[in-house]
Amino acid sequence: MSSRRFLTEAGRSIVLPRGSSARIGAGGQGQVFRCQLGGDAVAIKLGRQLDEQRLIALQRLQGPCSEFATLPRHRIYDGSGGRRGALAGYAMRYVDQQSSVSAARLFNFQEIAALQDFSWCDAVLAALRLAEVVAQLHRHGVVVGDLNPENVLFERPGNGDAANTWRAVLLDSDSFQIESATGRYYCPVSRPHYTAPELIGCDFSATWREPSSDAFALAVIVYQLLLHDHPYDNAVLPKEPELAVTSRIRRGLYPHAAAPRPGLSPGPYRPAPAEVSPDIDAAFRRSFCCTPGLRPTPSEWVVLLSDLHSQVVPCGRNPRHQHTRHQPCLWCSLEQRIGQPICGYSPVAPRPPIKATAVPKGERLQAGASQVEAHLIQARRLVVRRAALVEELLQLQPLLEGIRVPCGSPGQLVDEQAVRARLGGLRQRLSRWLGHHHKVAARQHHAEQLIALAASTVTLAGAQ
């Protein structure tokens, strides 16, 4: 069988057999093969429309970030005829498929059962490892951009060190968003179910992303690892039951929000974040609110998940279940609710405790500062909202007084049609004030309460 020959930028030779025998992956941006370079196993990606300056900028990250991202180690060029030709791709570290698992497999209990040694505690640790990787990349000025489960691998180092179990590695680093002396390099792709709402509909090839967009995608994956469902999917929306997940994301239809849209409720077939812990529930609410600046940073997730991992205990009733200390078992509650066993984790056998990576004091302080800042932003918004509500109530006072006067005493007749017309006008004014309903679900909830109160007043007056 004939082979293809390539040369690195330093002139080293790489020989790749033709055919698919060495291929380990393929996608819209190219194909990945396993081969040898200098006696070491490497993966090479042969791509289309490669930007050489981007690859050079990514190569500079190889030192600090090589352990957790498949960054370019060498650029490779067509080497037919023994001379360096056009840029063909790049060589990167090879991740052994036998000792690694895609994050996408860890959302499915059937896939988890096939692993034979994966518990909910391991899922928490995997989420922690991913948060650590994203936090490290952000420290080096990298925004992942296309952060999704297909681009995340968890590998076991295989050195017997339990503390390093489930190390996270990010794939497809050639789409990372970076900035260097040669310019800005955008992330041109994004998976719809992991795209932050403010980016839906954008031209990714010309949109500079904020780190908060990674925070959204990270929160979605953490949610899926811990609770086995997409945060916007397991929801009951009677008026729009077939609404696509991307539309739910864009409109902020998170069923576990502090003030969910009227009619929106979580489905019964998966645990709720509050069953994990109040802190995790609050973090997910911030992650899926309408304000990107309120989302927990990856560093905050490191602190939250490290604390959660230290609190995981085995269930006293089912060896496959684990839960948070001082919380009821979320898996027992779920299986009682739906009437059948669903948890596919491995039975928890006695084993040495796996310690999460110690969180540096500075990182904890930074995460705490981010939380305080987020709470201050939320407090300012609440103050503004309160002032707006007070102003609206003052404006509505004459209208409410007009309703009260004809209904003031039992002996007076109530003009029901006039009252209903006034209530209709009230609804219209509130609707104009509220604006886009998907951006102000909490205000709409308060407004509905106000309308219900006015309606009950009319009913009481009619009864009198």
Secondary structure, DSSP 8 states (H G I E B T S, - for coil): --EEEEEETT--EEEEESSSTTEEEEETTEEEEEEEETTEEEEEEEESS--HHHHHHHHTTHHHHTTTB---SEEEEE-GGGS--SEEEEEEE---GGGEEEGGGGG-HHHHHHHSS--HHHHHHHHHHHHHHHHHHHHTT-B-SS--GGGEEEE---SS-GGG-SEEEE--GGG-BEEETTEEE------GGGS-GGGTT--GGG----HHHHHHHHHHHHHHHHHSS-TTTSEE-TTSTT--HHHHHHTT--TTSSS--TT-EE-SSS--GGGT-HHHHHHHHHHTSS-GGGS--HHHHHHHHHHHHHTEEE-SS-TT-EEETTS--HHHHHHHHHTS--------------------HHHHHHHHHHHHHHHHHHHHHHHHHHHHHHHHHHHHHHHHHHHHGGGSSTTS---HHHHHHHHHHHHHHHHHHH-STTT-HHHHHHHHHHHHHHHHHHHHHHH-
